[in-house]
Amino acid sequence: MKTSTEQQRAFLADFHSMSTFGATAGGGVDRQAATAADGQTRNWFRGLVEGHGFKVRYDQVGNQFTLVELVPDAPYIAIGSHLDSQPLGGRFDGAYGVLAGAHAAMRLREALGDQGGIPLYNIVIVNWFNEEGCRFKPSMMGSSVFTGKLPVARVLATQDPHGVTVREALEAIGTIGDFSLEVAAYLEIHIEQGRSLEDGGLSIGLVESTWGANKYEFVVHGEQAHTGATVIADRSDALLGASSLVVAAREIANQFTTDDHMVITSCGEFTVFPNSPVVVANRVNLLVDVRSTDPTVLAAADAELHRRVAEIARWAAVRIERGAEHIWAAKEYDAAGLLLAAASAEKLGLPYGTVRTRAGHDSTNMKDIVPTIMLFVPSVEGISHNEHELTSDTDMLAGVDLLTDLAGRLVTGELVHP
């Protein structure tokens, strides 16, 4: 059995190797779902785990499953996250959790063999397809299919901005199949993507609940015209309407945030047509999201957003079309799982606290079907979706230690019993 130091060195070496795929000049990665860089990372990961005797399979939407059989024919404890990234994203978001899961499984299999432990479950490490949702919408696509929230056919037919379908993209990188399996519980570790752990001097965050989030695609329709020759009174400027919607979203966040609860709004995507310096825009596609921990406040902020949409359409003389939406409610994670995670952290002497997740994760879907535990490690200065995203080696290694201990508890039935 490897020493603790050898295990730590192995993880850090693998993390460094993984980070070379899709590497950007600014120190981050660009591995959007089912691109060549994503395919290379998936193949590298497959080689890594197969080198340790694990088996790899793919389902119909490209979810990548690494199977660690401890008990023939038993259900699986799933440990997962995602290897895809945002454009010019960070090295840690998602990818850390997948690799940590693999190393936890390696350590656990070795420990059970040496110490004679009696597992009741097998382990599967899952690399979920298209968690980020930047090339194909919506985000958390693979776990949405797995949990029955999205139909396979619709996902496979979804197109990226260049007209490439999910099916075509997955076939191009060779990571599509027909595998399925039964999962008894789910465990995910992720960087916090915020600063509360760092500010509190904590090594581990135990995620107690999600924020609610309403994400909308809007299309603002105007009339194309000459920017010099067309007087203001005659314009139907799609860009004016879309820009007003972005400002309205920020005003709504300010309006509904109080000392007791917070509302966050964003416009993360904005595409102008025809995007010429001498043409009044005829169309703008944008995505606006509204998030809060309080469902009543979220509902009120959401209603105000749509009231403002109608008001802006009248004022700017444009038509605003509401397209696809992606919504999840504020919901607690498994209470027994939270206690179990706390017990592991205390056993290892890791300072921890409870947090909520503002971002969506694949655990957001999985918690709706099986007992689910979500863990955070600190993000330096809270930076994420950015090439400068950083989590220290010390915090990453502490997270792997916690994940290993907690996974051992799960496979021996401490959370769910067969």
C-alpha positions as CSV (number, residue, x, y, z in Angstrom):
1,M,0.0,0.0,0.0
2,K,1.3,3.5,-0.9
3,T,2.3,5.8,1.9
4,S,0.2,9.0,2.4
5,T,3.0,11.1,0.9
6,E,3.1,8.8,-2.2
7,Q,-0.7,9.1,-2.6
8,Q,-0.5,12.9,-2.4
9,R,2.3,13.1,-5.0
10,A,0.4,10.8,-7.3
11,F,-2.7,13.0,-7.2
12,L,-0.9,16.2,-7.7
13,A,1.1,14.7,-10.7
14,D,-2.2,13.5,-12.3
15,F,-3.8,16.9,-11.7
16,H,-0.9,18.6,-13.4
17,S,-1.1,16.2,-16.4
18,M,-4.9,16.6,-16.7
19,S,-4.5,20.4,-16.7
20,T,-2.4,20.3,-19.9
21,F,-5.4,19.3,-22.0
22,G,-7.0,22.4,-23.5
23,A,-4.5,24.6,-21.6
24,T,-4.8,28.3,-22.3
25,A,-2.0,30.9,-22.3
26,G,-3.5,32.5,-19.2
27,G,-3.1,29.4,-17.1
28,G,-6.6,28.0,-17.4
29,V,-8.3,25.5,-19.8
30,D,-10.8,25.6,-22.6
31,R,-12.5,22.2,-22.8
32,Q,-16.1,22.9,-23.9
33,A,-18.3,19.9,-24.0
34,A,-17.5,17.3,-26.7
35,T,-14.8,19.4,-28.4
36,A,-11.5,17.9,-29.3
37,A,-9.9,19.1,-26.0
38,D,-12.8,17.6,-24.0
39,G,-12.3,14.3,-25.9
40,Q,-8.6,14.3,-25.2
41,T,-9.2,14.8,-21.5
42,R,-11.8,12.0,-21.4
43,N,-9.4,9.7,-23.2
44,W,-6.6,10.6,-20.8
45,F,-8.8,9.9,-17.9
46,R,-9.9,6.6,-19.3
47,G,-6.3,5.6,-19.7
48,L,-5.5,6.6,-16.1
49,V,-8.3,4.6,-14.5
50,E,-8.0,1.6,-16.8
51,G,-4.3,1.5,-15.8
52,H,-5.6,0.8,-12.3
53,G,-7.9,-2.0,-13.4
54,F,-11.1,0.0,-13.6
55,K,-13.6,-0.3,-16.4
56,V,-15.0,2.6,-18.4
57,R,-18.4,2.8,-20.1
58,Y,-20.5,5.6,-21.8
59,D,-24.3,6.1,-21.9
60,Q,-26.4,7.5,-24.7
61,V,-25.5,11.2,-23.9
62,G,-21.8,10.7,-23.3
63,N,-21.8,10.4,-19.5
64,Q,-18.5,8.6,-18.7
65,F,-18.7,5.9,-16.0
66,T,-15.6,4.4,-14.3
67,L,-16.6,1.2,-12.6
68,V,-14.9,-0.1,-9.5
69,E,-16.3,-3.5,-8.6
70,L,-16.1,-4.4,-5.0
71,V,-19.2,-6.6,-4.7
72,P,-20.5,-8.5,-7.8
73,D,-24.0,-7.4,-8.8
74,A,-24.3,-4.8,-6.0
75,P,-25.6,-1.2,-6.7
76,Y,-23.2,1.6,-7.0
77,I,-22.1,4.6,-4.9
78,A,-21.5,7.3,-7.4
79,I,-18.8,9.9,-7.0
80,G,-18.8,12.5,-9.8
81,S,-18.3,15.9,-11.3
82,H,-17.3,17.1,-14.8
83,L,-14.2,17.5,-17.0
84,D,-15.7,20.1,-19.4
85,S,-15.0,23.8,-18.8
86,Q,-16.1,27.2,-19.8
87,P,-14.3,29.1,-22.6
88,L,-11.1,30.4,-20.9
89,G,-12.1,28.7,-17.7
90,G,-10.2,27.5,-14.7
91,R,-8.3,24.2,-14.2
92,F,-10.2,23.2,-11.0
93,D,-13.9,23.7,-11.7
94,G,-15.4,20.2,-12.1
95,A,-12.2,18.5,-13.1
96,Y,-10.8,18.4,-9.6
97,G,-13.9,16.5,-8.4
98,V,-13.6,13.8,-11.1
99,L,-9.9,13.2,-10.4
100,A,-10.4,13.3,-6.6
101,G,-13.1,10.6,-7.0
102,A,-10.8,8.4,-9.0
103,H,-8.0,8.7,-6.4
104,A,-10.4,8.1,-3.6
105,A,-11.6,4.9,-5.3
106,M,-8.0,3.8,-5.8
107,R,-7.2,4.4,-2.1
108,L,-10.4,2.8,-0.9
109,R,-10.0,-0.4,-2.9
110,E,-6.4,-0.8,-1.6
111,A,-7.4,-0.1,2.0
112,L,-10.4,-2.5,1.9
113,G,-8.1,-5.2,0.5
114,D,-5.4,-4.6,3.2
115,Q,-7.7,-4.1,6.1
116,G,-10.3,-6.7,5.3
117,G,-13.2,-4.3,5.1
118,I,-16.6,-5.6,4.0
119,P,-18.1,-3.4,1.3
120,L,-21.8,-3.6,0.5
121,Y,-21.7,-1.4,-2.7
122,N,-19.5,-0.9,-5.7
123,I,-18.1,2.5,-6.8
124,V,-18.7,4.4,-10.0
125,I,-16.8,7.7,-10.8
126,V,-18.9,9.8,-13.1
127,N,-17.7,12.4,-15.6
128,W,-21.0,14.1,-16.4
129,F,-21.5,15.4,-19.9
130,N,-21.9,19.1,-20.5
131,E,-22.2,20.4,-17.0
132,E,-21.2,23.9,-18.0
133,G,-23.8,24.4,-20.7
134,C,-21.7,26.9,-22.8
135,R,-21.5,24.9,-26.1
136,F,-24.8,23.2,-25.7
137,K,-27.8,24.4,-23.6
138,P,-28.9,23.7,-20.9
139,S,-26.2,23.2,-18.3
140,M,-26.0,20.0,-16.3
141,M,-27.2,18.2,-19.4
142,G,-25.8,14.7,-18.7
143,S,-27.1,14.5,-15.2
144,S,-30.5,15.9,-16.3
145,V,-30.9,12.9,-18.7
146,F,-29.7,10.4,-16.0
147,T,-32.2,11.7,-13.6
148,G,-35.1,11.8,-16.1
149,K,-35.4,15.5,-16.4
150,L,-34.5,15.7,-20.0
151,P,-35.3,13.2,-22.8
152,V,-32.4,11.5,-24.6
153,A,-33.7,12.3,-28.1
154,R,-34.1,16.0,-27.3
155,V,-30.5,16.2,-26.0
156,L,-29.0,14.3,-28.9
157,A,-30.7,16.7,-31.3
158,T,-29.6,19.9,-29.5
159,Q,-27.3,22.0,-31.7
160,D,-24.4,24.3,-30.8
161,P,-24.1,27.8,-32.4
162,H,-22.5,26.2,-35.5
163,G,-25.3,23.7,-36.0
164,V,-23.4,20.6,-34.7
165,T,-25.7,18.3,-32.7
166,V,-24.8,16.7,-29.5
167,R,-24.9,13.3,-31.2
168,E,-22.5,14.4,-33.9
169,A,-20.1,15.9,-31.4
170,L,-20.1,12.8,-29.2
171,E,-19.6,10.5,-32.1
172,A,-16.7,12.7,-33.3
173,I,-14.8,12.1,-30.0
174,G,-16.0,8.5,-29.7
175,T,-17.6,8.8,-26.2
176,I,-21.2,7.7,-26.7
177,G,-22.7,4.3,-25.8
178,D,-25.7,2.6,-24.3
179,F,-24.6,1.8,-20.7
180,S,-26.9,2.2,-17.7
181,L,-26.6,1.4,-14.0
182,E,-28.3,1.6,-10.6
183,V,-27.0,4.2,-8.2
184,A,-27.8,4.1,-4.4
185,A,-26.2,7.4,-3.3
186,Y,-24.2,10.2,-4.8
187,L,-21.1,12.1,-3.6
188,E,-19.5,15.2,-5.2
189,I,-16.6,17.4,-4.2
190,H,-16.0,20.8,-6.0
191,I,-14.3,24.0,-5.5
192,E,-16.5,26.5,-3.7
193,Q,-16.4,29.2,-6.5
194,G,-16.9,31.8,-3.7
195,R,-14.9,33.2,-0.8
196,S,-16.8,32.1,2.4
197,L,-14.5,29.1,3.2
198,E,-11.3,31.2,2.7
199,D,-12.7,34.1,4.7
200,G,-13.7,31.7,7.5
201,G,-10.3,29.9,7.6
202,L,-12.1,26.6,6.8
203,S,-10.8,23.6,4.8
204,I,-14.1,22.0,3.9
205,G,-17.6,23.2,3.2
206,L,-20.6,20.9,3.8
207,V,-23.3,22.0,1.4
208,E,-26.7,22.1,3.1
209,S,-28.8,23.3,0.2
210,T,-28.9,24.8,-3.2
211,W,-30.1,28.3,-4.2
212,G,-33.2,28.4,-6.4
213,A,-32.4,29.6,-10.0
214,N,-34.5,30.6,-12.9
215,K,-32.6,30.9,-16.2
216,Y,-34.3,32.3,-19.3
217,E,-33.3,32.7,-22.9
218,F,-34.7,35.8,-24.5
219,V,-34.7,37.0,-28.1
220,V,-35.2,40.7,-28.6
221,H,-36.5,41.5,-32.1
222,G,-36.1,44.9,-33.7
223,E,-35.8,46.4,-37.2
224,Q,-32.5,46.6,-39.0
225,A,-31.7,50.2,-40.0
226,H,-28.9,52.6,-40.8
227,T,-27.2,54.1,-37.7
228,G,-26.6,57.4,-39.3
229,A,-29.6,57.9,-41.6
230,T,-32.4,56.6,-39.4
231,V,-33.7,59.1,-36.9
232,I,-34.2,57.9,-33.3
233,A,-38.0,58.2,-33.5
234,D,-38.0,55.7,-36.4
235,R,-35.9,53.1,-34.7
236,S,-36.8,49.7,-33.3
237,D,-33.4,48.9,-31.8
238,A,-33.0,45.4,-30.5
239,L,-29.7,46.3,-28.8
240,L,-31.4,49.1,-26.9
241,G,-34.1,46.7,-25.6
242,A,-31.6,44.0,-24.7
243,S,-29.3,46.4,-22.9
244,S,-32.2,47.8,-20.9
245,L,-33.1,44.2,-19.9
246,V,-29.5,43.7,-18.6
247,V,-29.7,46.9,-16.5
248,A,-33.2,45.9,-15.3
249,A,-31.8,42.6,-14.1
250,R,-29.2,44.3,-12.0
251,E,-31.7,46.8,-10.6
252,I,-33.9,43.8,-9.5
253,A,-31.0,42.2,-7.6
254,N,-30.5,45.5,-5.8
255,Q,-34.2,45.9,-5.1
256,F,-34.8,42.5,-3.6
257,T,-31.6,42.0,-1.6
258,T,-31.9,42.7,2.1
259,D,-30.0,41.9,5.3
260,D,-32.1,38.7,5.5
261,H,-31.7,37.3,1.9
262,M,-29.8,37.9,-1.3
263,V,-30.9,37.9,-4.9
264,I,-28.3,37.5,-7.7
265,T,-29.1,38.3,-11.3
266,S,-26.8,38.0,-14.4
267,C,-26.7,38.1,-18.1
268,G,-24.1,35.6,-19.1
269,E,-24.6,35.5,-22.9
270,F,-25.3,38.3,-25.4
271,T,-25.3,37.9,-29.1
272,V,-26.0,40.8,-31.5
273,F,-27.2,40.5,-35.1
274,P,-25.9,41.6,-37.6
275,N,-23.3,43.2,-35.3
276,S,-22.2,45.8,-37.7
277,P,-20.9,49.3,-36.6
278,V,-23.3,51.1,-39.0
279,V,-26.4,49.0,-38.5
280,V,-29.2,49.2,-35.9
281,A,-29.5,45.7,-34.5
282,N,-32.4,43.7,-35.7
283,R,-32.0,40.9,-33.1
284,V,-30.2,40.2,-29.8
285,N,-30.1,36.8,-28.1
286,L,-29.4,36.8,-24.4
287,L,-29.7,34.7,-21.3
288,V,-30.8,36.2,-18.0
289,D,-30.8,34.3,-14.7
290,V,-32.3,35.1,-11.3
291,R,-31.2,33.3,-8.1
292,S,-32.1,33.3,-4.4
293,T,-32.2,31.1,-1.4
294,D,-35.7,32.1,-0.5
295,P,-38.4,30.7,-2.8
296,T,-40.9,33.6,-2.0
297,V,-38.3,36.2,-2.7
298,L,-37.2,34.4,-5.9
299,A,-40.8,34.3,-7.1
300,A,-41.3,38.0,-6.5
301,A,-38.0,38.9,-8.2
302,D,-38.9,36.7,-11.1
303,A,-42.3,38.3,-11.5
304,E,-40.7,41.7,-11.5
305,L,-38.3,40.6,-14.2
306,H,-41.1,39.6,-16.5
307,R,-43.0,42.8,-15.7
308,R,-39.9,44.8,-16.7
309,V,-39.6,42.7,-19.9
310,A,-43.1,43.9,-21.0
311,E,-42.3,47.5,-20.0
312,I,-39.0,47.5,-21.9
313,A,-40.7,46.1,-25.0
314,R,-43.1,49.0,-25.1
315,W,-40.6,51.6,-24.3
316,A,-38.0,50.5,-26.8
317,A,-40.5,49.6,-29.5
318,V,-39.2,46.0,-29.8
319,R,-40.7,42.5,-29.4
320,I,-39.2,40.3,-26.7
321,E,-39.6,36.6,-27.1
322,R,-39.1,34.3,-24.2
323,G,-37.4,31.1,-25.3
324,A,-36.1,28.0,-23.4
325,E,-35.8,28.1,-19.6
326,H,-33.8,26.1,-17.0
327,I,-35.2,26.2,-13.5
328,W,-34.3,24.5,-10.2
329,A,-35.7,25.2,-6.8
330,A,-33.8,25.9,-3.5
331,K,-33.7,22.5,-1.9
332,E,-31.8,20.9,1.0
333,Y,-29.2,18.1,0.6
334,D,-29.6,14.8,2.6
335,A,-29.5,15.6,6.3
336,A,-28.0,12.3,7.3
337,G,-25.3,12.7,4.6
338,L,-24.5,16.1,6.1
339,L,-23.9,14.6,9.5
340,L,-21.8,11.8,8.0
341,A,-19.6,14.3,6.2
342,A,-19.2,16.2,9.4
343,A,-18.1,13.0,11.2
344,S,-15.5,12.4,8.5
345,A,-14.2,16.0,8.7
346,E,-13.9,15.7,12.5
347,K,-12.1,12.4,12.3
348,L,-9.5,13.9,10.0
349,G,-9.2,17.1,12.0
350,L,-10.3,19.3,9.1
351,P,-12.0,22.6,10.0
352,Y,-15.4,22.8,8.3
353,G,-18.6,24.7,8.1
354,T,-22.0,24.5,6.4
355,V,-22.6,26.5,3.2
356,R,-25.1,26.9,0.4
357,T,-24.3,26.6,-3.3
358,R,-25.2,29.5,-5.5
359,A,-24.0,27.6,-8.6
360,G,-25.7,24.7,-10.2
361,H,-23.9,21.3,-10.0
362,D,-24.7,17.8,-11.1
363,S,-25.5,17.1,-7.5
364,T,-28.4,19.6,-7.9
365,N,-30.0,16.9,-10.1
366,M,-28.8,13.8,-8.3
367,K,-30.2,14.9,-4.9
368,D,-33.7,14.6,-6.3
369,I,-33.4,10.9,-6.8
370,V,-30.9,9.5,-4.3
371,P,-29.3,10.5,-1.0
372,T,-26.6,13.1,-2.0
373,I,-23.6,14.7,-0.3
374,M,-22.0,17.8,-1.7
375,L,-18.6,19.0,-0.5
376,F,-16.6,22.2,-1.2
377,V,-12.9,23.0,-0.9
378,P,-11.8,26.7,-0.9
379,S,-11.4,28.9,-3.9
380,V,-8.6,31.5,-3.6
381,E,-10.3,34.9,-3.5
382,G,-13.5,33.3,-4.7
383,I,-12.4,33.4,-8.3
384,S,-14.0,31.0,-10.7
385,H,-14.9,30.6,-14.4
386,N,-11.6,32.5,-14.9
387,E,-8.1,31.4,-16.0
388,H,-6.9,32.6,-12.6
389,E,-9.1,30.2,-10.6
390,L,-7.0,28.6,-7.9
391,T,-7.3,26.1,-5.1
392,S,-4.1,25.3,-3.1
393,D,-2.5,21.9,-3.1
394,T,-3.1,21.6,0.6
395,D,-6.8,22.2,0.2
396,M,-7.1,19.8,-2.8
397,L,-5.3,17.1,-0.8
398,A,-7.5,17.6,2.2
399,G,-10.5,17.2,0.0
400,V,-9.3,13.9,-1.4
401,D,-8.7,12.6,2.1
402,L,-12.2,13.6,3.2
403,L,-13.7,12.1,0.0
404,T,-11.9,8.8,0.6
405,D,-13.1,8.5,4.2
406,L,-16.6,9.5,3.3
407,A,-16.7,7.1,0.3
408,G,-15.6,4.3,2.7
409,R,-18.5,5.0,4.9
410,L,-20.9,5.0,2.0
411,V,-19.7,1.7,0.5
412,T,-20.0,0.0,3.8
413,G,-23.6,1.1,4.2
414,E,-23.4,3.9,6.8
415,L,-25.8,6.1,4.8
416,V,-28.0,3.7,2.9
417,H,-28.5,0.0,3.4
418,P,-29.1,-2.6,0.6
